[in-house]
Amino acid sequence: MSEIQIPTVADLVAKGEKPDVLFWVGCAGSYDDRYKNVTKAFVKILNKVGVKFAVLGPEETCTGDPARRAGNEFLFQMQAMANIQVLNGYEIQKIVTACPHCFNTLKNEYPELGGNYDVIHHSQFLQELINDGKVELKGGGEFKGRKITYHDSCFLGRANNVYSAPRAVLEALDAELVEMKRCKTKGLCCGAGGAQMFKDAEPGNKEVNIERTEEALETNADTIAVACPFCMTMMSDGVKNKEKEDSVKVKDLAELIAESEGLN
């Protein structure tokens, strides 16, 4: 990522400055080769609109979400307290993240341990940029006439009731948003939220990500939009299973906006 500017909070503090918003990258955004593209796309958008942001860099560690979901409360609290100490030390007030799991933990579970921040998901942040005119998508571009379907992340949708922001971002692309038969509050999990990404499949006739991918393909959309690194993996695997990689792409909202803005 040497070609794009990604300041760390430590860099800014050393110059006597503070970021307006902290970009919490998350483990997938840092280490998953596919999802690094989402991190790059979002950073390019932030740089283009002139948001004064920073990342923690090597000072960012796991939020502790996987440990808590697996039942290891002790490890979760150790990881959370270490992060809160860093965030409070830098007097961080606003956090944006592309990961709904990090979003849920930072927003809803850190306050009880002394970590109180204004936490928003990148779909909400992108919607704000569009509404404020800082990202001006031109209608009739490469997305005009194309069908895009959106897969709701469980931790973004059902856990935090964020349904409109991702759709508002997609509608701004001037594409045709086509919903799957199960969407929003009735949306079907891709399986990652139930830990199916990390273990062998449960007994049965079909894996849940295949079921969800079939629903997405029924819309005849050429793009499956996602807003979660784990949904991206599960849906991409489903598309590969159906041998549709050449005709159907799975992309994050930030990638679509960056593509529309010519920031690839």
C-alpha positions as CSV (number, residue, x, y, z in Angstrom):
1,M,0.0,0.0,0.0
2,S,3.0,2.3,-0.5
3,E,1.2,4.2,-3.2
4,I,-1.5,5.5,-1.0
5,Q,-1.3,7.6,2.2
6,I,-2.2,5.8,5.4
7,P,-1.1,7.7,8.5
8,T,-1.0,6.1,11.9
9,V,-2.3,7.8,15.0
10,A,1.2,7.7,16.4
11,D,2.5,9.6,13.4
12,L,-0.1,12.4,13.9
13,V,0.4,12.6,17.6
14,A,4.1,13.0,17.1
15,K,3.3,16.1,15.0
16,G,1.0,17.4,17.6
17,E,-2.1,16.5,15.6
18,K,-5.1,14.1,16.1
19,P,-7.3,12.3,13.5
20,D,-10.9,13.3,13.1
21,V,-11.7,9.7,12.6
22,L,-9.9,6.4,13.3
23,F,-10.1,3.8,10.6
24,W,-10.3,0.4,12.5
25,V,-8.9,-1.9,9.8
26,G,-9.7,-5.3,11.5
27,C,-7.9,-8.6,11.1
28,A,-9.4,-9.4,7.7
29,G,-8.7,-6.0,6.3
30,S,-5.1,-6.3,7.4
31,Y,-4.3,-10.0,6.6
32,D,-6.8,-11.4,4.1
33,D,-5.4,-11.0,0.6
34,R,-8.9,-10.5,-0.9
35,Y,-10.1,-8.1,1.7
36,K,-7.0,-6.0,1.6
37,N,-8.5,-4.6,-1.7
38,V,-11.4,-3.3,0.3
39,T,-9.1,-1.6,2.8
40,K,-7.2,0.0,-0.1
41,A,-10.5,1.1,-1.8
42,F,-11.8,2.7,1.4
43,V,-8.5,4.5,2.1
44,K,-8.4,5.8,-1.5
45,I,-11.9,7.2,-0.9
46,L,-10.9,8.8,2.4
47,N,-7.8,10.4,0.8
48,K,-9.8,11.7,-2.2
49,V,-12.4,13.5,0.0
50,G,-9.8,14.8,2.4
51,V,-10.9,13.1,5.6
52,K,-8.4,13.5,8.3
53,F,-8.1,9.9,9.3
54,A,-5.5,7.5,10.7
55,V,-5.1,3.9,11.6
56,L,-3.5,2.4,14.7
57,G,-1.2,0.3,12.6
58,P,0.9,-2.2,14.7
59,E,-1.0,-0.9,17.8
60,E,-4.3,-2.4,16.5
61,T,-5.1,-5.9,17.7
62,C,-8.1,-8.2,17.5
63,T,-11.2,-6.7,19.1
64,G,-11.8,-10.0,21.0
65,D,-15.0,-10.7,19.1
66,P,-14.0,-14.3,18.1
67,A,-12.9,-15.1,21.7
68,R,-16.2,-13.9,23.1
69,R,-18.3,-15.8,20.5
70,A,-16.3,-18.9,21.3
71,G,-17.0,-18.6,25.0
72,N,-13.6,-17.4,26.1
73,E,-14.7,-14.3,28.1
74,F,-11.4,-14.0,29.9
75,L,-9.5,-13.6,26.6
76,F,-12.1,-11.2,25.2
77,Q,-11.8,-8.9,28.2
78,M,-8.0,-9.0,28.0
79,Q,-8.0,-8.1,24.3
80,A,-10.7,-5.5,24.8
81,M,-9.0,-3.8,27.7
82,A,-5.7,-3.6,25.8
83,N,-7.4,-1.9,22.9
84,I,-9.4,0.5,25.1
85,Q,-6.2,1.5,26.8
86,V,-4.6,2.4,23.5
87,L,-7.8,4.2,22.2
88,N,-8.4,6.1,25.3
89,G,-4.7,7.0,25.5
90,Y,-5.0,8.7,22.1
91,E,-8.4,10.2,23.1
92,I,-10.1,8.6,20.1
93,Q,-13.7,9.8,19.7
94,K,-14.9,8.5,16.3
95,I,-14.2,5.1,14.7
96,V,-15.1,3.8,11.3
97,T,-14.7,0.2,10.3
98,A,-15.6,-2.0,7.3
99,C,-16.1,-5.1,9.5
100,P,-19.6,-5.6,11.0
101,H,-18.1,-7.9,13.7
102,C,-15.6,-5.2,14.8
103,F,-18.3,-2.6,14.5
104,N,-20.7,-4.6,16.8
105,T,-18.0,-5.2,19.4
106,L,-16.5,-1.7,19.5
107,K,-20.0,-0.1,19.5
108,N,-22.0,-2.3,21.8
109,E,-19.5,-4.3,24.0
110,Y,-16.6,-1.9,24.7
111,P,-18.7,0.7,26.6
112,E,-19.2,-1.7,29.5
113,L,-15.4,-1.9,29.8
114,G,-14.8,1.8,29.6
115,G,-14.5,2.2,25.9
116,N,-17.0,4.8,24.7
117,Y,-16.7,6.0,21.1
118,D,-18.9,7.1,18.2
119,V,-18.6,4.0,16.1
120,I,-20.0,3.7,12.6
121,H,-19.8,1.2,9.8
122,H,-18.2,2.1,6.5
123,S,-21.5,1.8,4.7
124,Q,-22.9,4.6,7.0
125,F,-19.8,6.6,6.5
126,L,-20.0,6.3,2.7
127,Q,-23.7,7.3,2.8
128,E,-22.7,10.4,4.8
129,L,-20.1,11.3,2.2
130,I,-22.6,10.9,-0.6
131,N,-25.3,12.9,1.2
132,D,-22.8,15.7,2.0
133,G,-21.8,15.8,-1.6
134,K,-18.2,14.8,-0.9
135,V,-18.6,11.8,-3.1
136,E,-20.5,12.7,-6.2
137,L,-21.4,9.7,-8.2
138,K,-22.3,10.4,-11.8
139,G,-25.4,8.7,-13.1
140,G,-25.2,6.8,-16.4
141,G,-21.8,5.5,-15.7
142,E,-20.6,1.9,-16.0
143,F,-23.2,0.7,-13.5
144,K,-26.2,2.1,-15.3
145,G,-28.5,-0.7,-16.3
146,R,-26.6,-3.3,-14.4
147,K,-28.3,-5.4,-11.7
148,I,-26.7,-5.5,-8.2
149,T,-28.1,-7.5,-5.3
150,Y,-27.1,-6.9,-1.7
151,H,-26.5,-9.6,0.9
152,D,-27.3,-8.4,4.4
153,S,-24.6,-9.1,7.0
154,C,-26.2,-10.5,10.2
155,F,-24.0,-8.4,12.5
156,L,-24.8,-5.3,10.5
157,G,-28.4,-5.9,9.9
158,R,-30.2,-8.0,12.5
159,A,-27.7,-7.2,15.3
160,N,-27.5,-3.4,14.6
161,N,-30.5,-2.6,12.4
162,V,-28.3,-1.1,9.6
163,Y,-30.3,-1.9,6.5
164,S,-30.8,1.4,4.7
165,A,-27.2,2.8,4.5
166,P,-25.8,0.0,2.3
167,R,-28.8,0.2,-0.1
168,A,-28.5,4.0,-0.3
169,V,-24.9,3.6,-1.3
170,L,-25.8,1.1,-4.1
171,E,-28.7,3.2,-5.3
172,A,-26.3,6.1,-5.7
173,L,-24.4,4.1,-8.3
174,D,-27.4,4.3,-10.7
175,A,-27.6,0.5,-10.9
176,E,-30.7,-1.5,-10.5
177,L,-30.8,-2.9,-6.9
178,V,-32.6,-6.2,-7.0
179,E,-33.4,-7.8,-3.7
180,M,-33.2,-11.5,-2.9
181,K,-36.3,-13.3,-1.7
182,R,-35.0,-13.3,1.8
183,C,-33.6,-9.8,2.7
184,K,-33.3,-7.2,5.5
185,T,-34.8,-8.6,8.7
186,K,-35.6,-11.9,6.9
187,G,-32.2,-12.2,5.3
188,L,-30.5,-15.6,5.3
189,C,-27.1,-15.8,7.0
190,C,-24.2,-16.7,4.7
191,G,-23.0,-19.1,7.4
192,A,-20.0,-17.2,8.6
193,G,-21.9,-15.6,11.5
194,G,-22.6,-19.1,12.7
195,A,-18.9,-20.0,12.5
196,Q,-19.4,-22.2,9.3
197,M,-16.4,-20.4,7.8
198,F,-14.1,-21.8,10.5
199,K,-15.2,-25.4,10.7
200,D,-16.4,-28.5,8.8
201,A,-19.9,-28.3,7.4
202,E,-22.8,-29.5,9.6
203,P,-24.6,-32.7,8.5
204,G,-27.2,-32.0,5.8
205,N,-27.8,-31.8,2.0
206,K,-26.5,-28.3,1.4
207,E,-24.1,-25.8,3.0
208,V,-25.7,-22.5,4.0
209,N,-23.5,-20.3,1.8
210,I,-24.6,-22.4,-1.3
211,E,-28.2,-21.9,-0.4
212,R,-27.6,-18.1,0.0
213,T,-25.7,-17.9,-3.3
214,E,-28.5,-19.7,-5.1
215,E,-30.8,-17.0,-3.9
216,A,-28.4,-14.3,-5.1
217,L,-28.1,-15.9,-8.5
218,E,-31.9,-16.1,-8.9
219,T,-31.9,-12.3,-9.1
220,N,-29.8,-12.4,-12.3
221,A,-27.6,-9.7,-10.8
222,D,-24.0,-9.6,-12.2
223,T,-22.7,-8.2,-8.9
224,I,-23.3,-9.5,-5.3
225,A,-22.6,-6.6,-3.0
226,V,-21.4,-7.3,0.5
227,A,-20.4,-5.2,3.5
228,C,-18.5,-7.7,5.6
229,P,-15.2,-9.6,5.1
230,F,-16.7,-12.9,6.1
231,C,-19.8,-12.6,3.9
232,M,-17.4,-11.8,1.1
233,T,-15.5,-15.1,1.6
234,M,-18.7,-17.2,2.0
235,M,-20.5,-15.7,-1.0
236,S,-17.3,-15.9,-3.2
237,D,-16.9,-19.5,-2.3
238,G,-20.6,-20.1,-3.2
239,V,-20.2,-18.4,-6.6
240,K,-17.1,-20.6,-7.3
241,N,-19.1,-23.7,-6.3
242,K,-21.7,-22.7,-8.9
243,E,-18.9,-22.0,-11.5
244,K,-20.1,-18.4,-12.0
245,E,-16.9,-16.6,-11.3
246,D,-16.7,-15.2,-14.8
247,S,-20.2,-13.7,-14.9
248,V,-20.9,-12.8,-11.3
249,K,-18.6,-10.8,-9.0
250,V,-18.7,-10.4,-5.3
251,K,-17.6,-6.9,-4.2
252,D,-17.7,-4.7,-1.2
253,L,-19.5,-1.4,-1.2
254,A,-16.2,0.5,-0.9
255,E,-14.8,-1.3,-4.0
256,L,-17.9,-0.4,-6.0
257,I,-17.7,3.3,-5.0
258,A,-13.9,3.4,-5.7
259,E,-14.5,1.8,-9.1
260,S,-17.2,4.3,-9.9
261,E,-14.8,7.1,-8.9
262,G,-12.0,5.8,-11.0
263,L,-9.9,5.1,-8.0
264,N,-8.9,1.5,-8.9
